[in-house]
Amino acid sequence: MMTKINLGGDGVPRFSNRFVRSDAFEGLRIGEQLFAEFGTPRRRPTNPLELVRSLFELIFAAPTDNASVNTVRLADGTRLALTETRRGSFVINGADLSTERRFEWTGAATGQLNTAHPMRTPDGGFVNVGTDVGSALCSYHVYRTRPATPEVREIIASIPCARRAAPCWLHSFGLTATRAVVIEQPTPYDLPSMLGMAKAAYTCLQWRPGDGVRIHLVDLATGAVETRRVADPFFFFHIANTFDAEGGGVSVDLALYDDPSIVEALRLQRLSAPAGAAVEDLPCSRLTRLHIPADASAAITRTSLDDVRATGGFVDFPVTNPRVMADAAYKFVWAIAANRPTRLANKLIKIELRAEPPSSPSRATDGEGGRTGGAKTNCFAEPNCFPSEPVFVPRPGATSEDDGVLLCLLNDEVARTTSLVVLDAATMALQARLRLPRALPYGFHGDWEPEYMPE
């Protein structure tokens, strides 16, 4: 479902939302699940022929096109709805949110899957990572698209998967001015669970902590790949920022978990428990900096950047001012956090990063002793309300990094309403609220279109 809130023009806000007209959606309209979805297999095959057909469709033919994860705007103004499959990209009419057509990729073959978080380059193009799951020798493909030809993929580098027949799930990756950073966490897809034949420990993912984590540094100019290994495993969805560090190294700031238990925690059955019902608390996560030194013999360090007393030991959907992406001197991260106990993030937080080095590395489950340098935090929360991913909008003419507003959809589970809240990004104080005419389901990612931003 795409949602649009227009705050410009004559000053009267306007709301609209429509489903993306994918094959997956059209099938569900007539009561049929046409594809295996993430964590929801199509149905259990009842005979060997059905099993072979399901396997062929999953790997070679038609994975889901349910474009439910993200939306981006191309250099020419074209709006896309995206998911993690190659065929799950659709052109959306920006005026009325109608689905115009499937976005057809051309150029190099980059696999059946790709992340739903393509990273914009300074020229208006994108870099993304595709995953080949259709052979016994699977690879990840880092590719770029140009502003004038956004559908044409050009491979920068190909990276063999750690286990060649078992690619790992990639939801996002990092991008600096010179390098792409692909983090291969030990979460290979579990084929039997995707076919409905079994249940994996974490939805459709395996967890192989003994494999550790492989971090691939890809030179955007030459395609050269340097791979480093982290023995201590971790899991993540989202990256706040990535930048080239002093001395030739790279730093990645991300929302880090000790394992993929968050995947099971986000199952619909758990989240749809009645308000006030006793539910298992959210797993722990921390805003963490991975520093990969230029010296390949030096250890990769892991440093927590947040204060668990403020975040509740939970951080995700981290965002920054888009003007400081890939900037090593950036200072602020905004994210969702937790007032525990809770089954879902229930507050928004601003984290001010500190320049001084940490006293020690820490894990996601560390308590106060794992925090670094006394990070400053401000937050916003309302009873029984769950915020979506915040979107930072810089104030026109702003000179400071946190001069702007946060836009966020806020779901009230008791009143069963959804509101758009506007927060002062510097203080996290509420500036405005727009109650929408209908309640919306909890969503993933959004974007700000600046057509109506005053000069």
C-alpha positions in Angstrom: 0.0 0.0 0.0 1.3 3.5 -1.0 0.3 6.5 1.2 0.7 10.1 0.2 0.1 13.2 2.4 0.4 16.5 0.5 1.3 19.4 2.7 1.8 22.0 0.0 -0.1 24.0 -2.5 -2.9 26.0 -0.9 -2.0 24.9 2.6 -4.8 22.4 2.9 -3.4 18.9 3.6 -4.6 16.1 1.4 -4.4 12.3 2.0 -4.6 9.4 -0.4 -3.6 5.8 -0.4 -3.8 2.9 -2.8 -2.6 -0.7 -3.1 0.2 -1.4 -5.6 -1.5 -3.4 -8.4 1.0 -6.3 -8.3 0.3 -9.9 -9.3 0.5 -10.8 -5.7 -2.2 -8.2 -4.8 -4.5 -9.2 -7.7 -4.2 -12.8 -6.6 -5.3 -12.0 -3.0 -8.2 -10.0 -4.3 -9.7 -13.3 -5.5 -8.5 -15.2 -2.4 -5.4 -16.9 -3.8 -1.9 -16.5 -2.6 0.1 -16.7 -5.9 3.7 -16.5 -4.4 5.7 -17.5 -1.5 6.2 -14.3 0.6 8.9 -13.5 3.3 7.9 -15.8 6.1 4.7 -16.9 4.4 5.0 -19.9 2.1 2.5 -20.3 -0.7 1.3 -23.6 0.6 2.8 -27.0 1.4 3.3 -29.1 -1.8 1.1 -32.2 -1.7 3.1 -34.3 -4.2 6.5 -34.4 -5.9 5.3 -32.7 -9.0 4.0 -29.7 -7.0 7.3 -29.6 -5.1 9.3 -29.4 -8.3 7.1 -26.8 -9.7 7.2 -24.7 -6.5 11.0 -25.0 -6.5 11.2 -23.9 -10.1 9.0 -20.9 -9.6 10.8 -19.8 -6.5 14.3 -19.9 -8.0 14.0 -19.5 -11.7 10.6 -18.1 -12.7 8.5 -15.7 -10.7 9.3 -14.8 -7.1 6.8 -12.4 -5.5 6.2 -8.9 -6.8 4.6 -7.6 -3.6 6.1 -4.1 -3.6 5.6 -3.4 0.0 9.0 -2.3 1.4 10.2 1.0 0.1 9.7 3.8 -2.4 12.3 5.9 -4.2 12.2 8.8 -6.7 14.4 8.6 -9.8 16.3 11.6 -11.2 13.6 12.3 -13.8 10.9 12.3 -11.1 9.6 8.8 -11.7 8.3 7.3 -8.4 9.0 3.6 -7.8 7.5 1.1 -5.3 10.0 -1.6 -4.4 10.5 -4.9 -2.7 13.4 -7.3 -2.5 12.8 -9.1 -5.8 13.8 -7.9 -9.2 10.3 -8.1 -10.6 8.8 -6.3 -7.6 9.5 -2.8 -8.9 6.5 -0.7 -10.1 6.1 2.8 -11.5 3.6 4.8 -9.4 1.8 7.8 -10.6 2.8 10.6 -8.1 -0.5 12.4 -8.5 -3.0 9.7 -7.7 -0.8 6.7 -6.6 -2.1 4.5 -9.4 0.1 1.8 -10.6 1.3 2.6 -14.1 3.4 -0.3 -15.0 6.1 -2.8 -13.9 9.5 -1.2 -14.0 11.5 -3.4 -16.4 15.2 -3.7 -15.6 17.7 -4.2 -18.4 21.4 -4.4 -18.7 23.5 -6.9 -16.7 22.0 -9.9 -14.9 22.2 -9.2 -11.2 20.1 -12.0 -9.8 16.5 -12.6 -8.9 16.8 -10.6 -5.7 18.0 -7.1 -4.7 17.9 -5.0 -1.6 15.0 -2.6 -1.3 17.4 0.1 -0.2 19.2 1.4 -3.3 21.6 4.1 -2.4 21.5 7.4 -4.3 24.8 8.7 -5.8 25.7 12.4 -6.1 24.9 12.4 -9.8 21.3 11.2 -9.2 21.9 7.6 -10.0 21.8 4.6 -7.7 24.0 1.8 -6.4 22.4 -1.5 -5.2 23.2 -5.1 -4.5 21.5 -8.0 -6.3 21.6 -11.7 -5.2 21.8 -14.6 -7.6 19.9 -17.6 -6.1 19.4 -19.6 -9.2 22.6 -21.7 -9.4 24.9 -23.8 -7.4 27.5 -21.0 -7.4 25.5 -18.0 -6.0 26.9 -14.5 -5.9 26.1 -11.0 -4.8 26.3 -8.4 -7.6 27.1 -4.7 -6.7 25.7 -2.6 -9.6 25.0 1.0 -10.5 22.4 2.8 -12.6 22.8 6.1 -14.3 20.4 9.1 -14.0 19.6 9.1 -17.8 19.1 5.3 -18.0 17.8 4.2 -14.5 16.6 0.9 -15.8 20.1 -0.2 -17.1 22.2 -2.1 -14.5 26.0 -2.0 -14.8 27.8 -4.5 -12.6 30.6 -2.9 -10.5 31.7 -6.2 -8.8 30.5 -9.7 -8.2 31.1 -11.4 -4.8 30.9 -15.2 -4.3 28.6 -16.1 -1.4 30.3 -17.6 1.6 28.4 -20.8 1.0 28.0 -20.9 -2.8 24.7 -22.7 -2.8 23.2 -20.8 0.2 23.1 -17.0 -0.3 22.4 -14.9 2.8 19.7 -12.4 3.2 20.7 -8.8 2.4 18.2 -6.1 3.4 20.5 -3.1 3.1 24.2 -2.1 2.6 26.4 0.9 3.1 27.8 3.4 0.6 30.6 5.9 1.1 32.0 8.4 -1.5 34.4 5.7 -2.8 33.1 2.3 -1.6 30.1 0.0 -1.2 30.1 -2.0 2.0 28.2 -5.3 1.7 27.7 -7.0 5.1 27.1 -10.7 4.7 25.5 -11.8 8.0 25.2 -15.6 8.6 21.5 -15.8 7.7 21.2 -18.1 4.6 17.7 -18.5 3.1 16.1 -21.8 4.2 14.7 -23.4 1.1 12.5 -26.0 2.8 10.7 -23.3 4.8 10.2 -21.1 1.7 8.6 -24.1 0.0 6.3 -24.8 3.0 8.0 -28.0 3.8 9.4 -27.0 7.2 9.8 -24.1 9.5 13.2 -22.4 9.9 14.3 -21.0 13.3 13.8 -17.5 12.0 10.9 -17.4 9.6 12.6 -18.3 6.3 16.1 -17.8 7.5 18.7 -20.0 9.1 21.2 -18.8 11.7 24.7 -20.0 11.4 26.7 -18.0 14.0 29.7 -20.2 13.6 30.2 -18.7 10.1 30.8 -15.2 11.6 30.1 -12.1 9.4 31.9 -11.3 6.2 32.3 -7.6 5.3 33.0 -6.8 1.6 34.5 -3.5 0.7 33.9 -2.7 -3.0 35.9 0.0 -4.7 33.3 1.9 -6.8 35.9 3.1 -9.4 37.8 -0.2 -10.0 35.4 -2.9 -8.8 38.2 -4.3 -6.5 36.8 -6.3 -3.6 38.4 -6.7 -0.2 36.7 -9.1 2.2 37.2 -9.1 6.0 35.7 -11.5 8.5 34.2 -10.8 11.9 34.2 -13.9 14.1 31.5 -12.5 16.5 28.2 -12.8 14.6 25.4 -10.2 14.6 22.2 -9.4 12.7 20.9 -6.1 11.3 18.2 -4.6 9.0 19.2 -1.0 8.6 22.2 1.3 8.4 22.2 4.9 9.6 25.4 6.1 7.8 28.6 4.9 6.2 31.7 6.9 5.7 35.4 6.8 4.7 37.4 7.2 8.0 40.8 8.7 8.7 43.7 6.4 7.8 41.9 4.8 4.9 39.4 2.8 6.9 35.6 2.6 6.7 33.0 3.1 9.5 29.4 1.8 9.4 26.8 2.9 11.9 23.9 0.5 12.1 21.1 -0.9 14.3 22.7 -4.1 15.5 21.1 -7.2 17.1 22.9 -10.2 18.6 20.8 -12.6 16.5 17.7 -12.6 14.2 15.1 -13.1 17.0 13.6 -9.7 15.9 12.4 -11.5 12.8 10.2 -13.8 14.8 9.2 -11.0 17.2 7.7 -9.1 14.2 5.3 -11.9 13.2 1.7 -10.6 12.8 0.3 -13.1 15.3 2.5 -11.6 18.0 2.0 -7.9 17.0 -1.8 -8.3 16.8 -2.3 -9.2 20.5 -4.9 -7.0 22.1 -3.8 -3.8 23.8 -2.7 -4.5 27.3 -2.1 -8.2 26.7 1.0 -9.8 28.2 3.5 -10.2 25.3 7.1 -11.1 25.0 9.3 -8.0 25.1 11.2 -6.7 22.1 14.7 -8.1 21.5 17.6 -5.8 22.2 19.4 -3.7 19.6 22.0 -0.9 19.8 23.1 1.9 17.5 26.6 0.5 16.8 29.7 1.6 14.9 31.7 -1.0 13.0 35.1 0.3 12.1 37.0 -1.5 9.5 40.7 -0.4 9.6 42.7 0.0 6.4 45.2 -2.5 7.8 43.8 -5.9 7.0 45.6 -7.4 10.0 44.0 -5.0 12.5 40.8 -6.0 14.3 37.4 -4.7 13.2 36.0 -2.8 16.2 32.4 -2.6 17.4 31.3 0.4 19.5 27.8 1.3 20.8 26.8 4.9 20.2 23.6 5.1 22.2 22.5 5.2 25.8 20.3 2.2 26.7 18.7 4.2 29.5 17.2 6.4 26.8 16.6 3.9 24.0 15.3 1.1 26.2 17.9 -1.1 24.6 16.2 -0.9 21.3 17.0 1.1 18.1 16.0 0.7 14.5 14.9 2.6 11.5 17.9 5.0 12.0 17.9 8.1 9.8 20.1 11.1 9.3 19.9 14.5 7.7 20.3 13.4 4.0 22.8 16.3 3.5 25.4 14.5 5.8 25.2 11.0 4.3 28.7 9.6 4.0 30.1 12.5 6.1 32.4 11.3 8.9 31.7 14.5 10.9 27.9 13.9 11.1 26.5 14.3 14.6 22.8 13.1 14.8 20.7 10.0 14.3 16.9 9.8 14.7 15.3 6.4 15.2 12.5 4.4 16.8 13.2 3.1 20.4 11.4 1.5 23.3 9.7 2.2 26.6 9.7 -1.3 27.9 8.0 -3.6 28.2 6.5 -3.4 24.7 6.0 -5.7 21.7 6.8 -2.9 19.2 8.9 0.3 19.2 6.8 3.0 21.0 8.9 6.1 20.9 11.1 8.3 18.7 14.6 9.3 19.8 17.3 11.7 18.7 20.8 10.5 19.5 23.7 13.0 19.5 26.9 11.2 18.7 30.0 12.0 20.6 33.5 12.4 19.1 35.5 11.0 22.0 36.6 7.3 21.6 34.7 4.6 23.5 36.1 2.9 26.6 35.2 -0.5 25.3 33.2 -2.4 22.6 29.8 -3.8 23.5 27.1 -6.1 22.5 23.4 -5.4 21.8 22.5 -7.0 25.2 25.0 -4.9 27.2 23.5 -2.7 29.9 24.6 0.8 31.0 28.2 -0.3 31.1 28.2 -0.8 27.4 27.2 2.8 26.5 29.9 5.1 25.2 30.8 8.7 26.1 27.4 9.7 27.4 25.4 10.2 24.2 22.8 12.9 24.5 19.3 11.9 23.7 15.9 13.6 23.3 12.7 11.6 22.7 9.0 11.8 21.8 6.4 9.2 23.0 2.6 9.1 23.5 0.7 6.3 25.4 -0.4 3.3 23.3 1.2 4.7 20.2 3.7 3.1 17.8 5.7 5.3 15.5 6.8 4.5 12.0 10.2 5.2 10.5 10.8 9.0 10.8 11.7 11.1 7.8 14.0 14.0 8.3 13.2 17.2 6.3 15.9 19.9 6.4 14.6 23.4 6.9 15.3 25.6 3.8 18.4 27.6 4.4 19.4 25.6 7.5 23.0 25.9 8.6 22.9 23.3 11.5 22.6 19.6 11.0 19.5 19.2 13.2 17.6 22.2 11.8 14.5 20.7 10.3 11.5 18.6 11.2 10.7 14.9 11.5 7.7 13.5 9.8 6.3 10.3 11.2 3.1 8.3 11.1 1.9 7.4 14.6 -0.6 4.6 15.2 -2.7 4.7 18.3 -3.7 1.1 19.0 -6.5 2.1 21.5 -8.2 4.8 19.5 -7.4 2.9 16.3 -6.3 6.0 14.5 -3.2 7.1 12.5 -1.8 10.6 12.6 1.0 12.4 10.9 3.1 14.1 13.6 5.6 16.9 12.8 8.4 17.2 15.4 11.1 19.8 15.8 14.2 17.6 14.9 16.4 19.6 17.3 14.2 19.3 20.4 11.8 16.5 19.5 8.9 18.8 20.5 5.6 18.2 18.8 4.9 21.0 16.2 1.8 19.8 14.5 -0.5 16.8 14.2 -2.7 15.7 11.3 -5.2 12.9 12.1 -5.8 10.9 8.9 -9.3 10.0 7.8 -8.6 6.2 8.3 -6.2 4.1 10.3 -3.3 2.6 8.4 -1.4 -0.6 8.9 2.1 -0.3 10.4 4.4 0.3 7.4 8.1 0.3 6.6 9.8 3.1 4.7 8.9 6.5 3.3 10.3 9.5 1.4 9.8 13.3 1.2 9.1 14.9 -2.1 10.3 18.6 -2.0 8.1 20.0 -4.8 6.1 22.0 -2.3 9.0 23.0 0.0 9.3 26.8 0.0 12.5 28.3 -1.1 
